[in-house]
């Protein structure tokens, strides 16, 4: 993968130039772009959010993007690592911290064991991917030797319980500084009835 963050920075530079300034003249290590919008075309100023996983990516998001989007990151990791890294990046660029969008899986079930099993079945690949293993370890929740999620990891990734318990927990997550939640349903027994109950 070379230097993925360096590649992403170059990509952001090009998109920012075109979508916000209307032109770009850039020669980087990975990417090259020389283009301008038509003279009568106003730049759309499309917000540029990036996918983020580890501390340096969150810092880059704070420094150069309009937000960070996460996937399967423990909530406490987002609070203790992602938000400070984004703030540090924003401080470097002399601007406000952009928003943090957190993916939160939700399982409507009071059967904790069944909800955990459903989360593991819904996201089976992530504990086997080296970059996710690293992030989980950074968060204090290393995967098991057979590359599965521990109960503590699942409990910090996903929200389960009654609809009211879920709403309260999502409100609590927002109150910890997470700007926006991207909620996905984890089916425990019957997806339609579980979704309707929310």
C-alpha positions as semicolon CSV with decimal commas, in nm:
position;residue;x (nm);y (nm);z (nm)
1;X;0,000;0,000;0,000
2;X;0,299;0,231;0,007
3;X;0,215;0,532;0,221
4;X;-0,165;0,530;0,243
5;X;-0,197;0,850;0,445
6;X;0,037;1,034;0,209
7;X;-0,170;0,908;-0,084
8;X;-0,490;1,020;0,091
9;X;-0,345;1,365;0,163
10;X;-0,261;1,410;-0,206
11;X;-0,610;1,293;-0,305
12;X;-0,768;1,541;-0,062
13;X;-0,547;1,820;-0,196
14;X;-0,668;1,754;-0,550
15;X;-1,035;1,729;-0,454
16;X;-1,014;2,040;-0,236
17;X;-0,860;2,239;-0,519
18;X;-1,118;2,132;-0,776
19;X;-1,430;2,126;-0,561
20;X;-1,357;2,434;-0,350
21;X;-1,123;2,653;-0,555
22;X;-1,225;2,544;-0,903
23;X;-0,873;2,456;-1,014
24;X;-0,577;2,240;-0,928
25;X;-0,212;2,231;-1,035
26;X;-0,057;1,952;-0,835
27;X;0,229;1,707;-0,875
28;X;0,269;1,468;-0,585
29;X;0,449;1,145;-0,516
30;X;0,142;0,941;-0,613
31;X;-0,100;1,170;-0,793
32;X;-0,080;1,446;-1,053
33;X;-0,363;1,678;-1,149
34;X;-0,381;1,989;-1,363
35;X;-0,732;2,105;-1,433
36;X;-0,971;2,396;-1,394
37;X;-1,347;2,416;-1,401
38;X;-1,498;2,615;-1,685
39;X;-1,476;2,989;-1,617
40;X;-1,853;3,022;-1,564
41;X;-1,873;2,719;-1,331
42;X;-1,885;2,785;-0,959
43;X;-1,705;2,529;-0,743
44;X;-1,967;2,316;-0,562
45;X;-1,774;2,321;-0,232
46;X;-1,869;1,959;-0,165
47;X;-1,775;1,854;0,191
48;X;-1,485;1,609;0,191
49;X;-1,511;1,347;0,464
50;X;-1,259;1,065;0,483
51;X;-1,274;0,711;0,615
52;X;-1,059;0,681;0,927
53;X;-0,932;0,400;1,147
54;X;-0,609;0,484;1,329
55;X;-0,473;0,786;1,514
56;X;-0,277;0,938;1,224
57;X;-0,577;0,913;0,991
58;X;-0,791;1,096;1,248
59;X;-0,522;1,362;1,274
60;X;-0,522;1,403;0,894
61;X;-0,901;1,429;0,900
62;X;-0,876;1,712;1,152
63;X;-0,607;1,886;0,953
64;X;-0,736;1,863;0,597
65;X;-1,088;1,717;0,565
66;X;-1,441;1,818;0,650
67;X;-1,493;1,516;0,872
68;X;-1,401;1,161;0,964
69;X;-1,622;0,859;0,902
70;X;-1,554;0,547;1,108
71;X;-1,653;0,184;1,071
72;X;-1,646;-0,068;1,355
73;X;-1,439;0,144;1,594
74;X;-1,505;0,105;1,968
75;X;-1,681;0,410;2,106
76;X;-1,431;0,463;2,387
77;X;-1,149;0,460;2,130
78;X;-1,325;0,735;1,937
79;X;-1,356;0,944;2,252
80;X;-1,005;0,888;2,387
81;X;-0,805;0,867;2,061
82;X;-0,999;0,991;1,758
83;X;-1,138;1,316;1,895
84;X;-0,805;1,435;2,046
85;X;-0,618;1,342;1,726
86;X;-0,869;1,530;1,514
87;X;-0,841;1,831;1,743
88;X;-0,461;1,822;1,718
89;X;-0,482;1,812;1,340
90;X;-0,732;2,098;1,335
91;X;-0,508;2,302;1,568
92;X;-0,216;2,248;1,330
93;X;-0,423;2,395;1,048
94;X;-0,570;2,673;1,262
95;X;-0,930;2,573;1,212
96;X;-1,218;2,421;1,410
97;X;-1,226;2,045;1,448
98;X;-1,441;1,891;1,173
99;X;-1,718;1,649;1,260
100;X;-1,673;1,288;1,361
101;X;-1,925;1,040;1,218
102;X;-1,932;0,714;1,415
103;X;-2,069;0,386;1,287
104;X;-2,268;0,219;1,564
105;X;-2,418;-0,129;1,514
106;X;-2,748;-0,173;1,699
107;X;-2,910;-0,502;1,803
108;X;-3,263;-0,490;1,943
109;X;-3,240;-0,768;2,201
110;X;-3,214;-0,800;2,578
111;X;-3,041;-1,137;2,533
112;X;-2,683;-1,013;2,559
113;X;-2,526;-1,341;2,443
114;X;-2,751;-1,359;2,136
115;X;-2,680;-0,994;2,053
116;X;-2,304;-1,052;2,079
117;X;-2,327;-1,358;1,856
118;X;-2,526;-1,157;1,601
119;X;-2,266;-0,879;1,597
120;X;-1,986;-1,131;1,545
121;X;-2,181;-1,296;1,263
122;X;-2,257;-0,962;1,098
123;X;-1,897;-0,838;1,105
124;X;-1,687;-1,158;1,085
125;X;-1,402;-1,030;0,872
126;X;-1,280;-0,731;1,072
127;X;-1,100;-0,917;1,354
128;X;-0,903;-1,102;1,086
129;X;-0,777;-0,789;0,908
130;X;-0,434;-0,670;1,030
131;X;-0,520;-0,299;1,026
132;X;-0,838;-0,362;1,226
133;X;-0,650;-0,590;1,464
134;X;-0,408;-0,304;1,525
135;X;-0,688;-0,057;1,590
136;X;-0,868;-0,296;1,824
137;X;-0,543;-0,348;2,016
138;X;-0,484;0,030;2,031
139;X;-0,834;0,060;2,175
140;X;-0,752;-0,191;2,448
141;X;-0,958;-0,474;2,300
142;X;-0,721;-0,712;2,118
143;X;-0,889;-0,994;1,929
144;X;-0,861;-1,353;2,049
145;X;-0,587;-1,589;1,922
146;X;-0,843;-1,742;1,684
147;X;-0,919;-1,392;1,551
148;X;-1,263;-1,330;1,694
149;X;-1,401;-1,037;1,889
150;X;-1,398;-1,060;2,268
151;X;-1,717;-0,984;2,462
152;X;-1,566;-0,655;2,582
153;X;-1,489;-0,552;2,224
154;X;-1,840;-0,635;2,105
155;X;-1,992;-0,447;2,399
156;X;-1,786;-0,138;2,313
157;X;-1,860;-0,159;1,940
158;X;-2,232;-0,225;1,943
159;X;-2,541;-0,118;2,133
160;X;-2,806;-0,369;2,235
161;X;-3,110;-0,387;2,461
162;X;-3,466;-0,260;2,450
163;X;-3,549;0,024;2,213
164;X;-3,546;0,267;2,508
165;X;-3,209;0,139;2,633
166;X;-3,069;0,176;2,282
167;X;-3,197;0,533;2,249
168;X;-3,043;0,627;2,584
169;X;-2,708;0,473;2,491
170;X;-2,703;0,650;2,152
171;X;-2,777;0,980;2,331
172;X;-2,491;0,904;2,572
173;X;-2,254;0,842;2,281
174;X;-2,349;1,175;2,124
175;X;-2,295;1,348;2,458
176;X;-1,935;1,221;2,464
177;X;-1,850;1,446;2,170
178;X;-1,942;1,228;1,874
179;X;-2,102;1,463;1,623
180;X;-2,307;1,223;1,415
181;X;-2,407;0,857;1,434
182;X;-2,434;0,620;1,140
183;X;-2,646;0,341;1,286
184;X;-2,669;-0,001;1,124
185;X;-2,907;-0,275;1,228
186;X;-2,774;-0,609;1,349
187;X;-3,042;-0,874;1,312
188;X;-3,066;-1,103;1,614
189;X;-3,379;-1,308;1,538
190;X;-3,625;-1,123;1,313
191;X;-3,499;-0,816;1,133
192;X;-3,838;-0,671;1,039
193;X;-3,992;-0,684;1,385
194;X;-3,671;-0,565;1,552
195;X;-3,649;-0,267;1,318
196;X;-4,018;-0,183;1,365
197;X;-3,973;-0,176;1,741
198;X;-3,723;0,106;1,715
